[in-house]
Amino acid sequence: MRIQITCQDRVGIAQEVLAILVDREINLKGIDAITESGEIYVHIPDLEFSQLQDFMPQLRLVEGVVDVKTTTHMPSEREHNLLETIVRTLPDPLISIDTRANVYGLNELAEQKLGHQETEVIGQPISHFIKGFNFSKYLDSGEILPHTRKLRLHDEDYVADILPIYVPGEEGKEVFTGALLMLKSEARLGQQISAFKHPKGNDFVGVQASSSQMRKVIREARRMAGLDSAILIQGETGTGKELLARCCHNASDRSENPFMVLNCAALPDDAAETELFGKYSNDGQSRKGLFDLADGGSVFLDEVAEMSPKLQTKLIRVLQDGSFRRIDDENEIKVNVRIICATNKDLLELVQKGEFREDLYYRLNVLGVTLPALRDRRADIIPLAETFLNKSAKLNHRGEMFIDEECRDFLQHYPWPGNVRQLENVILRAASLVEGDTISIEHLQLPNFTREHGYLEQEFDGTLEDAVKGFEADLLRKLYPAYPSTRQLAKKLSLSHTAIANKLREYNINKKTVKI
């Protein structure tokens, strides 16, 4: 158990806190004092609830103590685990040596390269394993500075950064304690040089992809970005279609040129046409459209399913040869743009209904990718929530913020009908209003949530009978086109012919009201 004690700066306050531990015979496993923020952290064995009820109030009675609460970790534990994680996951062999040039520590990758377990290597001279540099002479030199050398390990060449390690000593002087070796193979250096020359590989770094579904999407989108055909991004509202479109643009050869956006559902037909194609004026004040402005770059058409038939026709011409006319202008304008579209509707279904041009659909869907709903990529929920929390903390000039375990579990099991956009709004609101540094379930503004029964996705007015009848009517309307006679439908639902006939009559379901 870890206890966080917020207190005023007073001589002897730590001693009084520790005296309470001694009086209750509570073993102290660790203590951190953060003088800048006025916090004392103590690590003690887990206490029974009754013990905790007695112990916490006693701490609050100490003069100068402002607040006492449990916490998940000590600052020193976080720093240690952070450093350990960095060392463990570093993609290069890492070896530390002491002042006598003996191995002091190493990471797992270094163990693999050396071909020995850590216990077999610790205390052995580094010169037994690595050739090409006199470590003893380096460590005995008067001024020990960082070096970069080409070394050899098991007949393989490495470039090594040799970094001296100092710790604070008496009277502000630094004490030399050894050195750190970071080894890079020729293959690793080649990867880094390649990444430096081709930085676009990181243009999808802003898309959270911890889940296998999103990793697959990013792989597909990265391949599509390098091509120059139209892209169609499909997915529910709030899944991040515009963000993915921007990433595709930034990862393409058009990244230095404009990325222009139009929401086809946000403007009337005439206004959208002017925005896209521009308008000619006799007074010399002709207005350029997005296709003009984006020449050499990309145009992103959001909610393309809402585009009018007239605009669909003009868009086909642009896709075909890059040509269009401004409104009230007879002159052809030719541009070089890539079109990226997004929709939350099934375009193929709209094509079959005659509500979207088939030839336009196939021109837009040359390269297609579908963004999964947030409920289908639950591994991304907590990383996304933490990203939004950090963003809010920076915007509000606050320190590090956290999400408690119960809230994490709730976030992962909530269905998020508004997807990533809803999650972001909920977290930003909670982080802005919470008084402490930890978000709990009660800080989340979500519809009709109860811990026992979950949530209702929509407000519901009426009785249980109303809800049952509504469900029945919806089900019958969906099944009737496939089973367009009362006998067929009765057999499908295991009901009598009379019962089905009565329900169809009650809900006014027949061949006139239901399209078959």
NURO-439823 format. One line per 8 residues: for each residue x, y, z of C-alpha. Coordinates in Angstrom, 1 decimal, always signed. Last residue first. Layout:
<recs>
X/Y/Z; ...;
</recs>
This chain:
<recs>
-40.7/-5.6/-51.5; -41.2/-2.1/-50.2; -43.4/-2.0/-47.1; -46.4/+0.2/-46.9; -48.3/-1.0/-50.0; -47.3/-4.7/-49.5; -48.6/-4.7/-46.0; -47.6/-3.6/-42.5;
-50.2/-1.3/-40.7; -48.9/-2.2/-37.2; -52.2/-3.5/-36.0; -53.0/-5.3/-39.3; -49.6/-7.0/-39.4; -50.1/-8.0/-35.8; -53.6/-9.4/-36.4; -52.4/-11.4/-39.5;
-49.4/-12.8/-37.5; -51.7/-14.0/-34.7; -54.2/-15.5/-37.2; -51.5/-17.5/-39.0; -50.3/-18.9/-35.8; -46.8/-18.3/-34.5; -43.5/-20.0/-35.0; -41.8/-16.9/-36.3;
-40.8/-18.3/-39.7; -44.0/-20.3/-40.0; -46.1/-17.2/-39.2; -44.1/-15.2/-41.8; -44.7/-17.8/-44.5; -48.5/-18.0/-43.7; -48.9/-14.2/-43.4; -47.4/-13.7/-46.9;
-44.5/-11.6/-47.9; -41.7/-13.6/-46.2; -38.5/-11.9/-47.4; -40.1/-8.4/-47.7; -42.0/-9.0/-44.4; -38.9/-9.8/-42.3; -37.7/-6.2/-41.7; -41.1/-4.7/-41.2;
-42.0/-7.6/-38.8; -38.9/-6.9/-36.7; -39.5/-3.2/-36.4; -43.2/-3.7/-35.4; -42.3/-6.3/-32.8; -39.6/-4.1/-31.3; -42.0/-1.1/-31.1; -44.6/-3.3/-29.5;
-42.2/-4.5/-26.9; -41.1/-1.0/-26.0; -44.7/+0.3/-25.8; -45.6/-2.7/-23.5; -42.6/-1.8/-21.3; -44.0/+1.6/-20.9; -43.1/+5.0/-22.3; -40.1/+7.3/-22.7;
-36.7/+6.1/-23.4; -33.5/+8.2/-23.7; -30.9/+6.6/-25.9; -27.9/+4.3/-25.5; -29.2/+3.2/-22.1; -26.4/+2.3/-19.7; -24.8/-0.3/-17.5; -27.2/-2.2/-15.2;
-25.4/-2.3/-11.8; -23.0/+0.6/-12.1; -25.7/+2.9/-13.6; -25.2/+5.1/-16.6; -28.2/+7.0/-18.1; -26.2/+8.9/-20.7; -22.5/+9.7/-20.2; -20.8/+12.6/-18.3;
-17.8/+10.9/-16.7; -16.6/+12.3/-13.4; -18.5/+9.6/-11.4; -16.5/+6.9/-13.1; -13.2/+8.2/-11.6; -10.6/+10.6/-13.0; -7.5/+11.2/-10.9; -5.5/+14.4/-10.5;
-7.9/+16.2/-8.1; -10.6/+18.8/-8.7; -12.2/+17.2/-11.8; -13.9/+19.6/-14.2; -11.4/+20.0/-17.0; -10.3/+16.3/-16.9; -13.9/+15.1/-17.1; -14.8/+17.4/-20.0;
-11.7/+16.4/-21.9; -12.3/+12.7/-21.2; -16.0/+12.8/-22.4; -15.2/+14.8/-25.5; -12.4/+12.5/-26.5; -14.5/+9.4/-26.0; -17.3/+10.8/-28.0; -15.0/+11.7/-30.9;
-13.4/+8.2/-30.8; -16.7/+6.4/-31.2; -20.1/+8.2/-30.9; -21.8/+4.9/-30.0; -19.1/+4.3/-27.4; -20.0/+0.7/-26.3; -18.8/+1.1/-22.7; -16.8/-2.0/-21.7;
-13.3/-0.5/-22.0; -14.3/+2.8/-20.3; -15.8/+1.0/-17.4; -12.7/-1.1/-16.7; -10.6/+2.1/-16.9; -13.0/+3.8/-14.5; -12.6/+1.0/-12.0; -8.8/+1.1/-12.3;
-8.4/+4.9/-11.7; -7.6/+7.2/-14.6; -4.6/+9.5/-14.0; -3.3/+13.1/-14.4; +0.2/+14.5/-14.6; +0.4/+18.2/-13.8; -2.1/+20.9/-14.9; -1.7/+23.8/-17.3;
-5.3/+23.4/-18.6; -4.3/+22.7/-22.2; -1.5/+20.5/-21.0; -3.7/+18.4/-18.7; -6.3/+18.2/-21.5; -3.8/+16.7/-24.0; -2.6/+14.3/-21.3; -6.1/+13.1/-20.7;
-6.8/+12.8/-24.5; -3.7/+10.6/-24.9; -4.7/+8.6/-21.8; -8.2/+8.0/-23.2; -6.7/+6.9/-26.5; -4.3/+4.5/-24.8; -7.3/+3.2/-22.8; -9.6/+2.7/-25.8;
-7.2/+1.2/-28.3; -7.4/-2.4/-27.1; -11.2/-2.1/-27.4; -11.1/-2.1/-31.2; -14.6/-3.2/-32.1; -16.3/-0.9/-29.6; -14.3/+2.0/-31.3; -15.9/+1.3/-34.6;
-13.6/-0.1/-37.3; -12.2/+2.2/-40.0; -12.8/+0.8/-43.5; -10.3/+1.2/-46.3; -10.8/+1.5/-50.1; -8.5/+2.2/-53.0; -10.2/+2.5/-56.4; -13.4/+3.3/-54.5;
-13.9/+6.8/-55.8; -14.0/+5.8/-59.5; -16.2/+2.8/-58.8; -18.7/+5.0/-56.9; -18.7/+7.7/-59.5; -19.7/+5.1/-62.2; -22.5/+3.8/-60.0; -23.9/+7.3/-59.3;
-25.5/+7.5/-55.9; -29.2/+7.5/-55.0; -30.2/+4.8/-57.5; -31.2/+2.3/-54.7; -28.4/-0.1/-55.8; -25.9/+2.8/-55.7; -27.1/+3.8/-52.2; -26.4/+0.2/-51.1;
-22.9/+0.4/-52.7; -22.3/+3.6/-50.8; -23.0/+2.1/-47.4; -23.1/+5.2/-45.2; -20.5/+6.7/-42.8; -18.7/+8.4/-45.7; -15.2/+9.5/-46.6; -13.5/+10.7/-49.8;
-9.9/+11.3/-50.8; -9.3/+13.0/-54.1; -5.8/+13.5/-55.5; -5.3/+16.7/-57.3; -3.5/+17.8/-60.5; -5.6/+20.6/-62.1; -7.0/+21.5/-65.5; -9.3/+24.5/-65.9;
-11.7/+24.6/-68.9; -13.1/+28.0/-69.9; -16.8/+28.4/-70.2; -17.2/+30.3/-66.9; -20.5/+31.0/-65.0; -19.5/+28.5/-62.3; -15.9/+27.4/-62.7; -15.3/+24.7/-65.2;
-13.6/+21.4/-64.6; -10.7/+19.2/-65.7; -8.5/+16.7/-63.8; -9.0/+14.0/-66.5; -11.4/+11.4/-65.2; -11.6/+12.2/-61.5; -12.3/+15.9/-62.3; -15.0/+14.8/-64.9;
-16.6/+12.5/-62.4; -16.8/+15.3/-59.8; -19.0/+17.4/-62.2; -21.5/+14.6/-62.4; -21.5/+14.0/-58.6; -22.0/+17.7/-58.1; -25.2/+17.6/-60.1; -26.4/+14.4/-58.4;
-26.0/+16.1/-55.0; -23.3/+15.0/-52.6; -24.6/+13.5/-49.3; -22.8/+10.2/-49.9; -19.5/+12.2/-49.9; -19.8/+12.8/-46.2; -16.3/+14.2/-46.1; -14.6/+15.2/-49.4;
-10.8/+15.5/-48.9; -9.0/+17.3/-51.6; -5.3/+16.5/-52.0; -2.2/+18.3/-53.3; -0.7/+19.4/-56.6; -3.5/+21.9/-57.2; -5.3/+22.3/-53.8; -6.3/+25.9/-54.3;
-7.8/+25.3/-57.7; -9.7/+22.2/-56.6; -10.9/+24.0/-53.5; -12.5/+26.8/-55.6; -11.0/+30.1/-56.8; -13.2/+33.1/-56.8; -13.1/+35.4/-59.8; -12.7/+39.1/-58.9;
-11.8/+40.3/-62.4; -15.0/+42.3/-62.7; -16.6/+39.7/-65.1; -16.8/+37.1/-62.3; -16.2/+33.4/-62.5; -17.0/+31.1/-59.6; -15.0/+28.4/-57.8; -15.1/+24.6/-58.3;
-15.4/+23.1/-54.9; -16.6/+26.0/-52.7; -18.9/+27.3/-55.5; -20.4/+23.8/-55.9; -20.9/+23.4/-52.1; -22.6/+26.8/-52.0; -25.0/+25.8/-54.8; -25.9/+22.4/-53.3;
-26.4/+23.7/-49.7; -23.5/+23.2/-47.3; -22.7/+21.0/-44.3; -23.4/+17.6/-45.9; -20.6/+17.7/-48.5; -18.0/+18.5/-45.8; -15.1/+20.0/-47.7; -11.4/+19.8/-46.9;
-8.2/+21.0/-48.6; -4.8/+19.4/-48.1; -2.3/+21.8/-49.7; +1.1/+20.8/-51.2; +4.3/+19.6/-49.4; +2.6/+16.2/-48.6; +1.9/+15.4/-52.3; +4.5/+12.6/-52.4;
+2.3/+10.8/-49.9; +2.6/+10.2/-46.2; +1.2/+13.6/-45.3; -1.8/+12.9/-47.6; -2.5/+9.5/-46.1; -2.2/+10.9/-42.6; -4.6/+13.7/-43.5; -7.1/+11.1/-44.7;
-6.7/+9.0/-41.5; -7.4/+12.1/-39.4; -10.5/+12.9/-41.6; -11.8/+9.4/-41.0; -11.4/+9.4/-37.3; -14.1/+7.0/-36.0; -16.5/+9.8/-35.0; -19.3/+8.9/-37.4;
-19.1/+5.2/-38.5; -16.6/+4.1/-41.1; -15.7/+4.3/-44.7; -12.6/+5.8/-46.3; -12.5/+5.9/-50.1; -9.2/+6.7/-51.7; -8.6/+8.0/-55.2; -5.5/+6.9/-57.0;
-1.9/+8.2/-56.5; -0.2/+5.4/-54.7; +2.2/+5.9/-51.8; -0.7/+6.6/-49.4; -2.4/+3.3/-50.3; +0.5/+1.3/-48.8; +0.3/+3.3/-45.6; -3.5/+3.0/-45.5;
-3.3/-0.8/-45.7; -0.7/-1.1/-42.9; -2.6/+1.5/-40.9; -5.9/-0.5/-41.2; -4.2/-3.7/-40.2; -2.7/-2.1/-37.1; -6.2/-0.7/-36.4; -7.8/-4.2/-36.3;
-4.9/-5.7/-34.4; -5.4/-3.2/-31.6; -2.7/-0.9/-30.3; -3.2/+1.5/-33.3; -3.7/+5.1/-32.1; -3.3/+7.3/-35.1; -0.9/+10.2/-34.6; +2.1/+8.1/-35.6;
+0.6/+7.7/-39.1; +3.1/+10.1/-40.7; +6.0/+8.2/-39.3; +7.0/+6.4/-42.5; +7.0/+9.9/-44.1; +10.5/+10.5/-42.7; +12.2/+8.8/-45.7; +15.8/+9.9/-45.6;
+15.9/+9.8/-41.8; +14.1/+6.5/-41.7; +16.6/+5.1/-44.2; +19.5/+6.3/-42.1; +17.9/+4.7/-39.0; +17.3/+1.4/-40.8; +20.9/+1.4/-42.1; +22.3/+2.1/-38.6;
+20.3/-0.9/-37.3; +21.7/-3.2/-40.1; +25.3/-2.0/-39.4; +24.8/-2.9/-35.8; +24.5/-0.3/-33.1; +26.0/-0.7/-29.6; +25.2/+1.6/-26.7; +28.0/+1.3/-24.0;
+27.5/+3.1/-20.7; +30.4/+4.1/-18.5; +31.7/+4.0/-14.9; +31.1/+5.7/-11.5; +32.6/+9.2/-11.9; +31.7/+11.4/-8.9; +30.3/+14.9/-9.5; +31.1/+17.7/-7.1;
+28.3/+19.7/-5.5; +30.0/+19.8/-2.1; +30.0/+16.0/-1.8; +29.0/+13.9/-4.8; +26.3/+13.8/-7.4; +26.5/+10.9/-9.8; +28.5/+10.6/-13.1; +28.3/+8.0/-15.9;
+30.6/+8.3/-18.9; +29.0/+7.5/-22.4; +30.6/+5.2/-24.9; +28.5/+5.3/-28.2; +29.4/+2.1/-30.0; +29.3/+1.5/-33.8; +29.2/-2.3/-34.2; +31.1/-4.8/-36.4;
+30.4/-8.6/-36.1; +33.1/-11.2/-35.4; +31.6/-12.0/-32.0; +31.6/-8.3/-30.9; +33.8/-5.8/-32.7; +34.0/-2.1/-32.1; +33.8/+1.1/-34.1; +34.1/+4.0/-31.8;
+32.0/+7.0/-30.5; +33.3/+8.6/-27.4; +31.8/+10.6/-24.5; +34.4/+12.4/-22.3; +36.6/+11.2/-19.4; +39.1/+13.9/-18.6; +42.1/+12.5/-16.7; +42.3/+9.2/-18.4;
+42.0/+6.0/-16.3; +38.6/+5.0/-17.8; +39.8/+5.3/-21.4; +43.0/+3.4/-20.6; +41.0/+0.6/-19.0; +38.5/+0.6/-22.0; +41.2/+0.0/-24.6; +39.0/-0.3/-27.8;
+38.8/-2.7/-30.7; +37.5/-5.9/-29.1; +34.3/-6.6/-27.0; +33.7/-9.8/-25.1; +36.7/-10.5/-22.8; +37.5/-6.7/-23.0; +34.4/-6.1/-20.9; +36.2/-7.6/-17.9;
+33.9/-10.0/-16.0; +32.0/-8.7/-13.0; +28.6/-9.5/-14.4; +28.8/-11.8/-17.4; +27.7/-15.2/-16.1; +24.9/-13.7/-14.0; +23.6/-11.8/-17.1; +23.3/-15.0/-19.1;
+25.8/-15.5/-22.0; +25.6/-15.5/-25.8; +27.1/-11.9/-25.9; +24.5/-10.9/-28.5; +21.6/-12.5/-26.6; +22.7/-11.0/-23.3; +23.1/-7.6/-25.0; +19.5/-7.9/-26.2;
+18.3/-8.6/-22.7; +19.9/-5.5/-21.2; +23.3/-5.2/-19.5; +24.8/-4.6/-16.1; +28.1/-4.0/-14.3; +30.6/-5.5/-16.7; +34.2/-4.8/-15.6; +36.1/-1.8/-16.9;
+37.6/-1.0/-13.5; +35.4/+2.1/-13.1; +32.3/+0.1/-13.7; +30.8/-1.0/-17.0; +27.3/-0.7/-18.4; +26.1/-2.6/-21.5; +23.2/-1.9/-23.8; +22.5/-3.9/-27.0;
+20.1/-2.0/-29.3; +16.3/-2.0/-29.7; +15.8/-0.4/-26.3; +12.9/-2.3/-24.7; +14.6/-3.4/-21.6; +16.6/-0.2/-21.0; +13.6/+2.0/-21.6; +11.3/-0.2/-19.4;
+13.9/-0.3/-16.6; +14.2/+3.5/-16.7; +10.4/+3.9/-16.5; +10.1/+1.3/-13.8; +12.7/+3.1/-11.7; +11.1/+6.5/-12.3; +7.7/+5.1/-11.5; +8.9/+3.3/-8.4;
+10.7/+6.5/-7.2; +7.5/+8.5/-7.6; +5.7/+5.9/-5.4; +2.7/+4.0/-6.9; -1.0/+3.5/-7.0; -2.0/+6.1/-4.4; -3.9/+6.2/-1.1; -4.9/+9.5/+0.3;
-3.9/+12.1/+2.9; -4.4/+15.9/+2.5; -3.2/+19.2/+4.0; -0.8/+18.0/+6.7; +0.7/+21.1/+8.4; +0.1/+20.0/+12.0; -0.5/+16.2/+12.1; -4.2/+15.5/+12.6;
-4.5/+14.3/+9.0; -2.0/+11.4/+9.8; -4.2/+10.3/+12.7; -7.3/+10.3/+10.4; -5.5/+7.9/+8.0; -4.5/+5.4/+10.6; -7.7/+4.6/+12.4; -9.9/+4.0/+9.3;
-6.9/+2.2/+7.7; -6.7/-0.2/+10.6; -10.5/-1.0/+10.3; -10.0/-1.5/+6.5; -7.2/-3.9/+7.0; -3.8/-2.6/+6.1; -1.5/-3.5/+3.1; +2.2/-3.3/+4.1;
+3.7/+0.2/+3.9; +5.1/+2.5/+1.2; +5.2/+6.1/+2.2; +4.9/+9.2/-0.1; +5.5/+12.7/+1.3; +4.4/+15.7/-0.8; +5.2/+19.4/-0.6; +5.3/+20.0/-4.4;
+8.9/+21.0/-4.6; +10.0/+19.0/-1.5; +9.0/+15.6/-3.0; +9.8/+13.2/-0.2; +9.8/+9.5/-1.0; +9.6/+6.7/+1.6; +9.9/+2.9/+1.4; +9.0/-0.4/+3.1;
+8.0/+1.1/+6.5; +6.7/-1.5/+8.8; +3.6/-0.5/+10.8; +4.0/-1.0/+14.5; +1.1/+1.4/+15.3; +3.3/+3.7/+17.3; +6.1/+3.4/+14.8; +3.9/+4.4/+11.9;
+2.6/+7.4/+13.8; +6.3/+8.3/+14.6; +7.0/+8.3/+10.8; +4.5/+11.1/+10.3; +5.9/+13.1/+13.2; +9.4/+12.7/+11.8; +8.2/+13.9/+8.3; +6.8/+17.0/+9.9;
+10.0/+17.9/+11.7; +10.7/+21.2/+10.0; +7.7/+22.5/+8.2; +7.0/+22.9/+4.4; +3.2/+22.3/+4.2; +1.7/+18.9/+3.5; +0.3/+16.5/+0.9; +0.6/+12.9/+2.1;
+0.4/+10.1/-0.5; +0.1/+6.6/+0.9; +1.2/+3.5/-0.9; +0.0/+0.0/+0.0;
</recs>
